[in-house]
Amino acid sequence: KFWELLKPYARFEGFDFLRDKKVAIDLSFWIVQQETALKNQALNPHLRLTFFRTVNLFSKFGVFPVFVLDGTPSPLKSQARMVRFFRFSGIDTSTSNVAEEGVSKDRNSAFKRCVNDCVELLELLGMPVLKANGEAEALCAQLNRDGHVDACITADSDAFLFGATCVIKSLRPNSKEPFECYNMSDIEAGLGLKRKHLIAVSLLVGNDHDLNGVQGIGLDKALRLVRGFSEDEIFDKLYEIGKGHVPLFQGEIRCAGDAIPCSDESSPKAKQSHCSFCGHPGSKKAHFKSCCEYCITDSNDGCLKKSQGFKCNCSFCDKVRKDKDKKKHENWWINVCNLISKETKFPNDEIIEMYLCNNHGEFTEEGPLLEWGDPKTDLLVDFLAYHQPWKPSYIRQRMLPMLSTLYLRELARNPNKTLLVGQYEFHSIQRVKIRYGHQYYEVKWKKAISNELSCAVPVELSNMLEEEFIEVGDEPIGLLDESIEPQIHVDGCWILTDENPELVHSAFPEEALKFRQEKELKDMKRRKTSTPRSEGSFEMSESSKPQGVQLSITEFYRTTKTPSQAKLGDDLVKQSSSPGVGSSKQKRKVSGSKLSKAVRRRLLFG
């Protein structure tokens, strides 16, 4: 329930939150997530998810991803995995022979194969891949804490215990706020808990290395306990409690081992009698004669009758209530300390040292090697065509957004860059598109012509649109909606792609400036032509209303009869009101005149 505790402090960030930033990704989390969602429904779902999400993050969100693999798990983690497996299988772990040492540390061969496939795919895409000494989320947190990356993408809350400062729990590509983000600064301000406090909570309620924790202590008790100590002293206090030494309770209450009040405290006063009528100190007989000092009345008729649920606020009753609260908290404190002292080897030094360790990966003195290369397109097409039921043209189509993003980035650094995928050159910016509240430029690319009179469409690109949904049409769209669905249109010598405006401005500043000026000029002309052109055009009844307000139905369907028609209608009304032989003929004549329906109805039926 740790994520439920942190849910109030989540931030839902927009598209540009991670643009041009480095992000560490727990690859095992992606693999497990997709294998669970699409088991027996798709071929190699781990490759599908890894490919689509990587292209999505790189091109759509402008992220520089760094993928982290799990290393050799600790013996405690391996033992906890086996205990969890027995629990899910319905096996009683108390009677099962779960070895304390020598537990299989490696994961099963099927999962290893999935990891190796994803690593090969990521290397072909040009993404950096690091391997942790132990847990992947530990290395992600270390990279984040040391400033090598700006955030971590993982659903394992242990990342905060390892020192992460910004964790992205989930991605929702098709929304205006796709990132569910948690910052350690928000957690500290909201819960009043720092990193060592969170480690102490995990020791009490259980974690990935000790599933049991302390029996009888849940999340609420653990939070109440650790908040009583500062971050510097929390572990020392847990050691004292684990050895059976109950520390002084917070709030100036006597030691838990004392059975009598301390000598410096004054002896309690004798209980005061209270009036049964008004509930204040004194006797009922005395209060009938004259009201007490606590009851304020206009006359001396006596005290006021106490209300239901009345509590006396005299000094004696107030002291009694405070003593009861102190005793209640003291008893709670003693019970919690007794529960902790019953645990053997609490707290576990090995778990604390693992969470506080600052060496979760093998780096050089300069730090981790983070480099992003160009995708090996031909090898990547062969690899995916072998592992997925995709044709090469479909794979190239899905890769094109990533290739165009790389091309624009390289062109911003090196203006001498020649052609996109060696075939297409920039032509123009067609228009501004808005998807999920985010702006894109629709860029038109023209195929470069050299010593040719005609421009033929490449075979690979000509079949893109036809094959876009053929291979995945039978699979559940809701679970497979990891693709960015690039807007690519092939028309003779042209292709259209959706690109980030800032990236286009940096790569083609003159063309982007020209497009922006033309757009502003068109908008200005559109605003001028949107004003009324004639007196007979529809106008708003109130000039103070802004142009963006939707008109009511009466304003929208306003009558358009001319003043002459209105005058003619009034004359006919007068004629119809006078008796005469030709009244029926006049009504028939009126009904055929060019008047509004409302006027004709009023004239015919009175």
Protein Blocks (a to p, Z undefined) as FASTA:
>chain_A
ZZmmmmmmpccddfklmgoiacdddfklmmmmmmmmmgokaghkllmmmmmmmmmmmmmn
opacdddddddddfklmmmmmmmmmmmnopafklpccdfbhpafbdcfklmmmmmmmmmm
mmmnopacdddfklmklmmmmmmmnopambdcdfbfklmmnopabdcfbdcfbbfblbcc
ddfklmmmmnopafklmmmmmmmnopfklmnlpghiafklmmmmmmmpcfklmmmmmmmm
mnopacddehiiacfklmbdcfkbccddddddddfklopacdfklmmmpccfklccfbfn
bccdddehiacfbfklmmmmmmmmmmmmmmmmmmmmmmmmmpghiacfklmmmmmpcbfb
ccdfkopcdddddddfklmmmmmmmmpccdfklmmmmmmmmmmmmmmmmmmmmmmbcbee
hlaccfbdfbdcdeehiacdddddddddehiabdcddfklmmmmmmmmmmmmmpcfklmm
mbgoiadddehjaccddddfklmmmmmmmlmmmmmmmmmmmmmmmmmmmpcfbfkbccdf
blkbcfklccdfklmmgcfbdfklmmmmmmmmmmmmpgcfklmmmmmmmmmpccdfklmm
mmmnZZ
